[in-house]
Structures are given as C-alpha cells and as structure tokens.
Amino acid sequence: MSKKIIGIGHAIVDISCQVDDEFLKKNNLVKGSMTLIDNDLFHKLSQLKISKISSGGSVGNSIATMASLNANCEFFGVVGDDEFGKMFINDLEKTSTKFIGIVEKNKSSATCFILITADGERTMCTYLGCASNIAEEFIAKIDFSSAKLLYLEGYLWDGNTTSNSLKLAIKNAKQNDCQIAFSLSDAFCVERHRDDFINLIKNDLDILFANDNEYLALSHDQKFDLKLANDFIKNISSENKKLLTIITRGDKGCCVFNNIFNNYQFPSNKVKKIIDTTGAGDNFASGWLLGFEDYRQKSANNNLPRDENSNRLIIEKSAYLANFLAGKIIQKIGARFDQQEINEIKKTINL
C-alpha cells in the first residue's frame, strides 16, 4: 500500500443555510469570514431554514476528497458521542479514510453554520464543541512511520488545542521524513495567531496554502501585489528554502512561489455560476497535494531531470488539478463531492 497522508483538523458538521446580506449585517458577521460563536447566536442560527447538513471541517474536507480519489488517508480529530459525531466518522469512512481520532463521552461535536448569500459567498459561524480538545497524549499515539505527508489547518490554533500538541505532531512527522503542509484557514485566524504562523513558515513547513485575504493578514500589505508577495515570502522563508507557497485568488487563479525556481501564475477554471464557495480552498488543496505527489513521483520514476522545465511541469499539472476540483465544488451546495460526482471526476482526470 502507498504511504499515507495524515490530516489533523477540527471535526465539524456543516449546516448550510441561505441568507441575504442584511442578515449578516444585523448579526455583525463579516461576509466571507469564520466566526467562533456563543450559545446565543448558535440558537438564533438554529431557527434558520436548513438547505443541507453534511460533514465538513477544512482538513476533513481535503482528506475526504483525496481518499475518494484513491489516496491512502487517515484523519485525526475529536468528536462527541452524539449523532453529529457518528455522522462525521461514517462520512469519512465512506471515502475509505481511516478515522484515528477520539470520541469523547458526554460531549457535543462541533457544528458550523454555513451562511450562503446570493453571490455564492459563504460566511461561517462555528461552535467548536469538543473538536479542539486535541491533547498531547492523543497526538503521541499517531503512527507516522508509514506516512509521507501531514496536513494541518490554521483553525487548530483556535480553541483548547495546545500549541504543544501541534508542535509534537510536527516533530514526530518530521522525524519520520513526512512533509508538512499547512493552510492559513482564515484572515481573522491569521490575525489571532500571526506570530505562531510565521514561526511555522520559517522553520517547519514544506507547503503553505493561503488565499489572498489570508496572505494580506500575514504580510500586512494593503493590497495584493505579485512583486511584494514574492519579496515577503522569500524573506520570511530565507532559512526554509524548501517551502512552496500557493496563494489562491478566486477567479484570478493562483500564484505559486518558491525559493529555487521561478514563480508561476495559473488561471482559474471558468464556471457558469457560483453556488457555494464553502469548499473551494479545501478542494483546491486536495487537488494540489494529490497532483503534486503524483506528478513528482512520475517524474522520478521516468528519471526526468529536476530542472526548471520538469519542476514547472509538476507545478503546472498540480495547479490544473487544484483549480479543476475547486471549480467543480463551487457549483454545488456543500464542501464534499458525492460518489456520483467522484466517478465523473475520475473519468476526467488521470491519477
């Protein structure tokens, strides 16, 4: 069996509801952001008409897509012993993902109200429940000996998860020659944990995912500029030459930065109508990680020289698959593909 991808993230069930911009304003919600909510707002949102209930979580979504496309995946998260917890585990196992997390007795699983406006933008209101109770003793039991990649989300720094737990996961993964991939998750999340994230980028990461708003929260630039982004990333990763940074820019496509070869820009896939952007970044990341590993392995097996041209080809094909999956997921409600959609995707791509 191929080496596995291990994801650690908040195990969350998404409750999708359609609202208008006025609803967001009345409740002081910033459109397109993620807000941690209290019981009062949770109960208010519970009165909304529900469009869909589905398993979610940023890394959980990425892992589910990769496993559905035949990657060997495991997911660590914490759920309660309730119906949402059972649903989360069951949905993962349907994708052939192995759940290696914890079920906490007499605790509530995390839920996220996904508020979708007419333009397809999603605003997330998250009740973490027990999802952030990721203790060192649990992390210490994860077996990285047959893993090739550890994927983490910035959201993990919110809630009760201790930085020591995450440092231990990274340490154990690196001791087993795992690559470390990381998503900044949300601009407000970056603002809350900027120093920790910069330290990760400088010392530990192999692959960094961010959208342009998350990047701006990290860099403190006023607007996105390719040259400024290039300079900032090269400076921040001057001691981490292996770092590959991918910044997504919505309909403007994505930019790829590294310290060794040239930087690249790739266009997004054009879609007829955006329905729901909830899983765009998560599925972009899954496409990138799948494509990058697959095409890099094919390059090695064919004894292709690792020069500028071969590296560009690997990055180009990774960007294609990432943009393809992101473009597909935003044309439906929800952040995960069903089996019929996965079958159609498999007919289109070559993995």
C-alpha positions as CSV (number, residue, x, y, z in Angstrom):
1,M,0.0,0.0,0.0
2,S,1.2,3.5,-0.8
3,K,2.4,5.8,2.0
4,K,-0.4,7.6,3.8
5,I,-1.5,11.2,4.2
6,I,-2.4,12.1,7.7
7,G,-4.7,15.1,8.3
8,I,-5.3,16.7,11.7
9,G,-8.2,19.1,12.0
10,H,-11.4,20.2,13.6
11,A,-14.0,17.5,13.1
12,I,-17.1,19.6,12.2
13,V,-20.6,19.0,10.7
14,D,-21.7,21.8,8.4
15,I,-25.3,23.2,8.5
16,S,-25.8,25.1,5.3
17,C,-28.4,27.9,5.2
18,Q,-29.2,30.6,2.6
19,V,-29.4,34.2,3.9
20,D,-29.2,37.7,2.5
21,D,-26.5,40.3,3.1
22,E,-28.9,42.2,5.5
23,F,-28.9,39.1,7.8
24,L,-25.1,39.2,8.0
25,K,-25.1,42.9,8.8
26,K,-27.8,42.6,11.5
27,N,-25.7,39.9,13.3
28,N,-22.4,41.7,12.8
29,L,-21.0,39.0,10.7
30,V,-18.2,39.8,8.2
31,K,-19.0,38.3,4.9
32,G,-16.6,35.5,3.8
33,S,-15.1,35.1,7.3
34,M,-15.2,32.5,10.0
35,T,-16.5,33.5,13.5
36,L,-16.5,31.4,16.6
37,I,-19.9,31.8,18.1
38,D,-21.5,31.6,21.6
39,N,-24.7,29.8,22.6
40,D,-27.0,32.8,22.0
41,L,-26.0,33.1,18.3
42,F,-26.0,29.4,17.9
43,H,-29.6,29.1,19.0
44,K,-30.6,32.1,16.8
45,L,-29.0,30.4,13.7
46,S,-30.7,27.2,14.6
47,Q,-34.0,28.9,13.6
48,L,-32.9,29.3,10.0
49,K,-34.2,27.1,7.2
50,I,-31.6,24.4,6.5
51,S,-30.5,23.7,3.0
52,K,-28.1,20.8,3.8
53,I,-26.4,19.1,6.6
54,S,-23.0,17.5,5.8
55,S,-19.7,16.6,7.3
56,G,-17.1,19.4,7.0
57,G,-14.0,20.8,8.6
58,S,-11.2,22.2,6.4
59,V,-8.7,19.4,6.6
60,G,-11.5,16.9,6.9
61,N,-12.9,18.1,3.5
62,S,-9.5,17.9,1.9
63,I,-8.8,14.4,3.2
64,A,-12.2,13.2,2.1
65,T,-11.6,14.3,-1.5
66,M,-8.1,12.8,-1.6
67,A,-9.3,9.5,-0.2
68,S,-12.2,9.4,-2.7
69,L,-9.6,9.8,-5.4
70,N,-7.7,6.7,-4.2
71,A,-5.2,8.3,-1.8
72,N,-4.3,6.4,1.4
73,C,-5.6,8.8,4.1
74,E,-6.1,9.0,7.8
75,F,-7.8,11.7,9.8
76,F,-7.3,12.7,13.4
77,G,-10.0,14.8,15.1
78,V,-12.2,14.8,18.2
79,V,-16.0,14.3,18.1
80,G,-18.6,13.8,20.7
81,D,-20.6,10.6,21.2
82,D,-23.7,12.2,19.6
83,E,-25.4,11.9,16.2
84,F,-23.2,14.5,14.5
85,G,-20.1,12.7,15.7
86,K,-21.3,9.4,14.3
87,M,-22.2,11.1,11.0
88,F,-18.8,12.7,10.7
89,I,-17.0,9.3,11.2
90,N,-19.4,7.5,8.9
91,D,-19.0,10.0,6.1
92,L,-15.2,9.8,6.4
93,E,-15.2,6.0,6.3
94,K,-17.4,6.1,3.2
95,T,-14.4,7.7,1.4
96,S,-12.1,4.9,2.6
97,T,-10.5,7.4,5.1
98,K,-9.4,5.8,8.4
99,F,-10.6,7.8,11.4
100,I,-7.8,7.7,14.0
101,G,-9.3,10.3,16.3
102,I,-11.1,10.4,19.6
103,V,-14.8,10.1,20.5
104,E,-15.4,11.9,23.8
105,K,-18.2,10.7,26.0
106,N,-20.9,13.2,27.1
107,K,-19.5,15.9,24.8
108,S,-21.0,17.8,21.9
109,S,-19.5,17.6,18.4
110,A,-18.6,20.8,16.6
111,T,-21.0,22.3,14.2
112,C,-20.6,25.2,11.7
113,F,-23.5,27.2,10.2
114,I,-22.6,27.9,6.6
115,L,-24.5,31.1,5.6
116,I,-24.6,31.3,1.8
117,T,-25.6,34.6,0.1
118,A,-26.9,35.0,-3.4
119,D,-23.4,35.6,-4.9
120,G,-22.3,32.2,-3.6
121,E,-20.0,33.6,-0.9
122,R,-20.0,31.7,2.4
123,T,-19.8,33.1,5.9
124,M,-19.1,30.5,8.6
125,C,-20.3,30.6,12.2
126,T,-18.6,27.8,14.2
127,Y,-19.5,26.2,17.5
128,L,-16.3,24.2,18.3
129,G,-17.8,21.9,21.0
130,C,-15.2,19.3,21.8
131,A,-13.4,19.5,18.4
132,S,-10.5,21.5,19.8
133,N,-9.8,19.1,22.7
134,I,-6.7,17.7,21.0
135,A,-4.3,16.7,23.8
136,E,-0.7,15.7,23.6
137,E,-1.4,12.2,24.8
138,F,-3.7,11.7,21.8
139,I,-1.2,13.1,19.3
140,A,1.6,10.9,20.7
141,K,-0.3,7.8,19.6
142,I,-0.4,8.8,15.9
143,D,1.8,6.5,13.8
144,F,3.8,8.5,11.3
145,S,6.2,5.6,10.4
146,S,4.4,4.9,7.1
147,A,3.2,8.5,6.3
148,K,4.5,10.8,3.6
149,L,2.6,14.0,4.5
150,L,1.0,15.7,7.5
151,Y,-1.7,18.3,6.7
152,L,-2.7,20.8,9.3
153,E,-5.2,23.7,9.3
154,G,-4.7,27.1,10.9
155,Y,-8.1,26.8,12.7
156,L,-6.4,24.3,15.1
157,W,-4.8,27.2,16.9
158,D,-8.3,28.4,18.0
159,G,-10.0,26.8,21.0
160,N,-8.5,24.4,23.5
161,T,-5.8,22.7,21.3
162,T,-2.5,23.5,22.9
163,S,0.5,24.6,20.8
164,N,2.5,21.8,22.4
165,S,0.1,19.2,20.8
166,L,0.7,20.6,17.4
167,K,4.4,21.0,17.9
168,L,4.5,17.3,18.9
169,A,2.7,16.3,15.8
170,I,5.1,18.3,13.6
171,K,8.1,16.9,15.4
172,N,7.0,13.3,15.1
173,A,6.1,13.7,11.5
174,K,9.5,15.3,10.6
175,Q,11.3,12.5,12.4
176,N,9.6,10.1,10.0
177,D,10.6,12.2,6.9
178,C,7.0,13.5,6.4
179,Q,6.4,16.7,4.5
180,I,4.3,19.3,6.4
181,A,1.5,21.1,4.6
182,F,-0.5,23.9,6.2
183,S,-3.5,26.1,5.4
184,L,-3.8,29.5,6.9
185,S,-7.6,28.9,7.0
186,D,-9.0,32.4,7.5
187,A,-7.8,36.0,7.6
188,F,-9.1,36.6,11.2
189,C,-7.4,33.3,12.2
190,V,-4.1,34.7,10.9
191,E,-4.6,37.9,12.8
192,R,-5.1,35.9,16.0
193,H,-2.1,33.7,15.6
194,R,0.2,35.6,13.2
195,D,3.4,35.1,15.3
196,D,2.9,31.4,15.6
197,F,2.2,31.0,11.9
198,I,5.2,33.0,10.9
199,N,7.3,30.8,13.1
200,L,5.9,27.7,11.4
201,I,6.6,29.1,7.9
202,K,10.2,29.9,8.9
203,N,11.0,26.6,10.4
204,D,8.7,23.7,9.6
205,L,6.6,23.9,6.5
206,D,7.1,22.3,3.1
207,I,3.8,23.6,1.6
208,L,1.8,26.6,2.5
209,F,-1.8,27.4,1.3
210,A,-3.4,30.8,1.6
211,N,-6.0,32.9,-0.2
212,D,-5.2,36.5,-0.9
213,N,-7.0,37.8,2.2
214,E,-5.2,35.4,4.4
215,Y,-1.9,36.4,2.8
216,L,-2.6,40.1,3.4
217,A,-3.3,39.4,7.0
218,L,0.1,37.7,7.2
219,S,2.1,40.2,5.3
220,H,0.3,43.4,6.4
221,D,0.3,44.6,2.8
222,Q,-2.5,46.9,1.9
223,K,-3.4,45.1,-1.4
224,F,-2.1,42.1,-3.2
225,D,0.9,42.8,-5.4
226,L,2.9,40.0,-7.1
227,K,6.3,41.5,-6.5
228,L,5.6,42.5,-2.9
229,A,4.3,38.9,-2.3
230,N,7.4,37.4,-3.8
231,D,9.7,39.6,-1.7
232,F,7.8,38.9,1.5
233,I,7.7,35.1,1.0
234,K,11.4,34.9,0.0
235,N,12.3,37.0,3.1
236,I,10.1,35.0,5.5
237,S,11.4,31.7,4.2
238,S,15.0,32.6,3.7
239,E,16.0,29.8,6.1
240,N,13.4,27.4,4.8
241,K,14.4,27.0,1.1
242,K,12.2,24.0,0.5
243,L,9.0,26.0,1.1
244,L,6.4,26.1,-1.7
245,T,3.7,28.7,-1.2
246,I,0.4,28.7,-3.1
247,I,-1.8,31.7,-2.9
248,T,-5.3,31.4,-4.4
249,R,-7.0,34.5,-5.7
250,G,-10.6,33.4,-6.6
251,D,-11.4,34.0,-10.2
252,K,-7.9,35.4,-10.8
253,G,-6.4,31.9,-10.4
254,C,-3.4,31.1,-8.2
255,C,0.2,32.2,-7.7
256,V,3.0,29.8,-6.8
257,F,6.2,31.0,-5.0
258,N,9.4,29.1,-4.2
259,N,13.0,29.9,-3.4
260,I,14.6,27.8,-6.0
261,F,12.9,28.3,-9.4
262,N,10.8,31.0,-11.0
263,N,7.3,31.9,-9.6
264,Y,4.2,30.9,-11.6
265,Q,0.7,32.2,-12.1
266,F,-2.2,30.0,-13.3
267,P,-5.7,30.9,-14.3
268,S,-8.8,29.6,-12.5
269,N,-11.3,27.3,-14.2
270,K,-14.2,29.3,-15.6
271,V,-17.6,28.2,-14.2
272,K,-21.2,29.1,-15.3
273,K,-22.5,30.0,-11.9
274,I,-21.0,30.0,-8.4
275,I,-23.4,28.4,-6.0
276,D,-21.4,28.0,-2.8
277,T,-17.7,28.8,-2.2
278,T,-17.6,26.8,1.1
279,G,-15.2,24.0,-0.1
280,A,-13.2,25.9,-2.7
281,G,-10.0,26.2,-0.7
282,D,-10.2,22.8,0.8
283,N,-10.7,21.1,-2.5
284,F,-8.0,23.2,-4.2
285,A,-5.6,22.0,-1.5
286,S,-6.6,18.4,-2.0
287,G,-6.1,18.7,-5.8
288,W,-2.7,20.3,-5.3
289,L,-1.5,17.7,-2.9
290,L,-2.7,14.8,-5.0
291,G,-1.3,16.2,-8.2
292,F,2.0,17.4,-6.8
293,E,2.8,14.0,-5.3
294,D,1.6,12.0,-8.3
295,Y,3.4,14.0,-10.9
296,R,6.5,14.3,-8.9
297,Q,6.6,10.6,-8.4
298,K,6.1,10.0,-12.2
299,S,8.9,12.4,-12.9
300,A,11.2,10.5,-10.5
301,N,10.2,7.1,-12.0
302,N,10.9,8.3,-15.5
303,N,14.3,9.6,-14.4
304,L,13.4,13.1,-15.6
305,P,16.0,15.8,-14.6
306,R,14.8,18.0,-11.8
307,D,15.4,21.2,-13.7
308,E,13.3,24.3,-14.3
309,N,11.2,22.6,-17.0
310,S,10.4,19.5,-15.1
311,N,9.5,21.4,-12.0
312,R,7.3,23.8,-13.9
313,L,5.5,20.7,-15.4
314,I,4.9,19.3,-12.0
315,I,3.6,22.6,-10.6
316,E,1.5,23.2,-13.7
317,K,-0.3,19.9,-13.5
318,S,-0.8,20.3,-9.8
319,A,-2.3,23.7,-10.3
320,Y,-4.6,22.3,-13.0
321,L,-6.0,19.6,-10.8
322,A,-6.3,22.0,-7.8
323,N,-8.2,24.6,-9.9
324,F,-10.3,21.8,-11.5
325,L,-11.6,20.5,-8.2
326,A,-12.1,24.0,-6.8
327,G,-14.1,24.9,-9.9
328,K,-16.3,21.8,-9.5
329,I,-17.1,22.2,-5.8
330,I,-18.3,25.8,-6.0
331,Q,-21.0,24.8,-8.4
332,K,-23.0,22.9,-5.7
333,I,-24.0,23.4,-2.1
334,G,-21.6,21.7,0.3
335,A,-17.9,21.2,0.6
336,R,-17.7,17.5,-0.4
337,F,-18.4,15.5,-3.5
338,D,-20.9,12.6,-3.6
339,Q,-19.9,9.3,-5.1
340,Q,-21.5,10.1,-8.5
341,E,-19.5,13.3,-8.7
342,I,-16.3,11.5,-7.7
343,N,-16.9,8.9,-10.5
344,E,-17.3,11.7,-13.0
345,I,-14.1,13.4,-11.8
346,K,-12.2,10.1,-12.1
347,K,-13.3,9.9,-15.8
348,T,-11.8,13.4,-16.4
349,I,-8.5,13.4,-14.6
350,N,-5.6,10.9,-14.9
351,L,-4.3,9.9,-11.5
